[in-house]
């Protein structure tokens, strides 16, 4: 039964991922997001319903438009698959709550699916344009602040007063990023990263947020050095590399596996 639930949620995630691709492409272009049929970016022909099936349409068409044979960006199936995996992981994380209440379980997974959908859009948008869109990150900050008032336990009141630590987590974690942006005049870190960390701090809490920051620098260093090695001198230490995806991937890992700074220390002290 649970496997069927995960499969259903994964498929639903790929469908939402298809919509997230629309948001990523149309955001800040003047194009409407909720209206208008999808078109081929090369020949401007409207796409039929069978050309919009998540992942499958891309595979069946060999990654090309049926009319003009232009290549379709791999971003589309990747975002769809990643969204499906993230949604399934969220459903898995909150599975114990299902034993207590299906309504609360549904509330939790829908809430956090919305939050991580925002983060997926922010991450891919930063990769494409090397900028974190203020409108989206402000929505994320507000929703993350609201999440501090939600009781993480499956019993008791659904909403609670957050602790001082929970309220301070966002500003405390964001402050070093803001100072790094200020003193480097934006050369080492963008202010958008500080805004993003403000929301992630409220989402995860102080100790889990510290673990997220450490992980993000580890992952960022490993991937950046690997990319420089494989790029054959196309990338170097002065190349601009978006940091938001590393923050968001780290936030997902910490969130799903309930990591904090103490569990991270124990993990690497074995």
C-alpha positions in Angstrom: 0.0 0.0 0.0 2.7 2.4 1.0 4.6 1.7 -2.3 1.5 2.7 -4.2 1.3 5.9 -2.2 4.9 6.8 -3.0 4.4 6.0 -6.7 1.3 8.1 -6.9 3.1 11.0 -5.1 6.1 10.7 -7.4 3.9 10.9 -10.5 2.1 13.8 -9.0 5.5 15.4 -8.4 6.5 15.0 -12.0 3.3 16.8 -13.1 3.9 19.6 -10.6 7.5 19.7 -11.9 6.2 20.3 -15.4 4.4 23.3 -14.1 7.5 24.5 -12.3 9.3 24.4 -15.6 6.7 26.9 -16.9 7.3 29.1 -13.9 11.1 29.0 -14.3 10.9 29.8 -18.0 8.2 32.5 -17.9 9.1 34.2 -14.6 10.1 37.9 -15.0 9.6 37.7 -18.8 6.2 39.5 -18.8 4.5 36.2 -19.9 1.6 34.9 -17.8 2.3 31.8 -15.8 -1.2 30.4 -15.3 -2.5 31.1 -18.7 -1.5 30.4 -22.3 -0.6 27.1 -23.9 2.9 25.7 -24.0 4.8 26.3 -27.2 8.1 25.2 -28.8 10.7 27.8 -28.1 12.1 27.5 -31.6 9.1 27.2 -34.0 6.5 28.7 -31.6 4.0 26.0 -32.4 1.5 25.1 -29.7 2.2 21.7 -28.1 -0.4 19.0 -28.0 -1.4 17.2 -24.8 0.6 14.1 -25.7 3.7 16.3 -26.1 3.3 17.5 -22.5 3.4 14.2 -20.6 6.1 14.6 -18.0 9.4 12.7 -18.8 7.6 10.3 -21.2 7.1 12.9 -24.0 10.7 13.9 -23.8 11.9 10.2 -24.1 9.4 9.3 -26.8 10.4 12.3 -28.9 14.1 11.7 -28.3 14.4 15.1 -26.7 13.3 16.9 -29.9 10.3 18.9 -31.1 8.0 16.8 -33.3 7.6 19.6 -35.8 11.0 21.4 -36.2 13.2 18.7 -34.6 15.0 21.3 -32.4 16.5 20.0 -29.2 14.5 20.3 -26.0 16.5 21.3 -23.0 17.3 18.5 -20.5 16.1 20.9 -17.8 12.5 19.9 -18.4 12.7 16.1 -17.6 15.3 16.7 -14.9 13.1 19.2 -13.0 10.1 16.8 -13.4 12.1 13.8 -12.1 13.7 15.8 -9.3 10.3 17.2 -8.2 8.9 13.6 -8.2 11.7 12.4 -6.0 11.5 15.4 -3.6 7.8 14.9 -3.2 8.2 11.2 -2.5 10.9 11.9 0.1 8.6 14.4 1.8 5.8 11.8 1.9 8.3 9.3 3.4 9.5 11.7 6.0 6.0 12.3 7.4 4.8 8.7 7.1 4.8 8.2 10.9 2.1 10.9 11.2 -0.2 8.9 8.9 -0.6 6.4 11.7 -2.1 9.2 13.9 -4.1 11.3 11.4 -4.4 11.2 7.6 -5.6 14.8 7.6 -2.6 16.1 9.5 -0.4 14.0 7.3 -1.9 15.5 4.2 -1.5 19.0 5.7 2.2 18.4 6.3 3.1 16.9 3.0 1.1 19.5 1.0 2.7 22.4 3.0 6.2 21.2 2.5 5.7 20.2 -1.1 4.8 23.8 -1.7 7.8 25.1 0.1 10.2 22.8 -1.7 8.6 23.6 -5.0 9.5 27.2 -4.4 13.1 26.1 -3.6 13.3 24.0 -6.8 12.2 27.0 -8.9 14.7 29.3 -7.1 17.5 26.8 -7.5 17.0 26.3 -11.2 16.4 30.0 -11.9 19.7 30.8 -10.1 21.5 28.2 -12.3 20.0 29.7 -15.5 20.3 33.4 -14.7 22.8 33.6 -11.8 20.3 35.6 -9.7 17.8 34.7 -7.0 14.4 36.3 -7.8 13.3 38.5 -4.9 9.6 37.8 -5.4 10.0 34.1 -4.9 12.5 34.3 -2.1 10.2 36.7 -0.2 7.3 34.3 -0.5 9.6 31.5 0.8 10.7 33.7 3.7 7.1 34.4 4.7 6.0 30.8 4.4 9.1 29.6 6.4 8.4 32.1 9.2 4.8 30.8 9.3 6.2 27.2 9.5 7.8 28.0 12.9 4.3 28.2 14.3 3.4 24.7 13.2 3.7 21.9 15.7 6.2 19.3 14.3 4.7 16.5 16.5 1.7 14.4 15.4 -0.2 15.1 18.7 -1.3 18.2 20.5 -2.3 21.5 18.9 -1.4 21.9 15.3 -0.2 25.4 15.9 2.2 26.5 18.7 4.2 29.5 19.7 7.7 29.1 18.4 10.7 29.1 20.7 13.2 32.0 20.8 15.8 29.7 19.2 13.4 29.0 16.3 12.7 32.7 15.7 16.3 33.6 15.9 17.5 30.8 13.6 16.8 32.7 10.4 18.5 36.1 11.3 21.4 34.4 13.1 22.2 32.1 10.1 21.6 34.9 7.5 23.8 37.5 9.3 27.2 36.0 8.2 26.0 35.8 4.6 24.8 39.4 4.7 28.2 40.5 6.2 30.1 38.5 3.6 28.1 40.3 0.9 28.6 43.7 2.5 32.4 43.5 3.1 33.1 41.8 -0.2 30.8 44.2 -2.1 29.0 41.3 -3.6 32.1 39.6 -5.1 32.1 36.6 -2.8 28.4 36.2 -2.0 25.2 37.7 -3.3 22.7 39.3 -1.0 20.1 36.9 -2.4 21.9 34.0 -0.7 21.5 35.8 2.6 17.8 36.2 2.0 17.5 32.6 1.1 19.4 31.5 4.3 17.0 33.6 6.3 14.1 31.5 5.1 16.0 28.2 5.4 17.0 29.0 9.0 13.3 29.5 9.9 12.4 26.3 8.0 15.0 24.1 9.7 15.8 25.7 13.0 19.1 26.8 14.4 21.1 23.6 14.9 19.8 22.0 11.7 20.4 25.2 9.9 24.1 25.2 11.0 24.4 21.7 9.6 22.9 22.9 6.4 25.4 25.7 6.1 28.3 23.4 6.7 27.0 20.8 4.2 26.4 23.5 1.6 30.0 24.6 1.6 31.2 21.0 1.5 29.0 20.1 -1.4 29.7 23.4 -3.2 33.5 22.9 -2.8 33.4 19.3 -4.1 31.1 20.1 -7.1 32.9 23.3 -8.0 36.4 21.7 -8.0 35.1 18.7 -10.0 33.5 21.1 -12.5 36.7 23.1 -12.9 38.7 19.9 -13.4 36.3 18.5 -16.0 35.8 21.9 -17.8 39.3 22.0 -19.2 40.1 25.5 -17.9 36.7 26.9 -19.0 36.0 27.4 -15.3 38.4 28.8 -12.7 38.5 30.2 -9.2 37.2 33.5 -10.5 34.2 32.0 -12.3 30.7 32.9 -11.0 29.1 29.8 -9.6 25.5 30.0 -8.2 25.5 29.1 -4.5 21.7 28.8 -4.0 21.5 25.2 -5.4 24.1 24.0 -2.9 22.1 25.7 0.0 18.9 24.1 -1.2 20.3 20.6 -1.8 21.8 20.8 1.7 18.5 22.0 3.2 16.7 19.1 1.6 19.2 16.6 3.0 19.1 18.0 6.5 15.3 18.3 6.4 14.6 14.7 5.1 17.2 13.0 7.3 16.7 15.1 10.4 20.3 16.2 10.6 21.7 18.8 12.9 25.1 20.1 13.9 25.5 17.4 16.6 24.5 14.5 14.4 26.9 15.8 11.8 29.7 15.9 14.3 28.9 12.4 15.4 28.8 11.2 11.9 32.3 12.4 11.1 33.8 11.5 14.5 33.3 7.8 14.0 
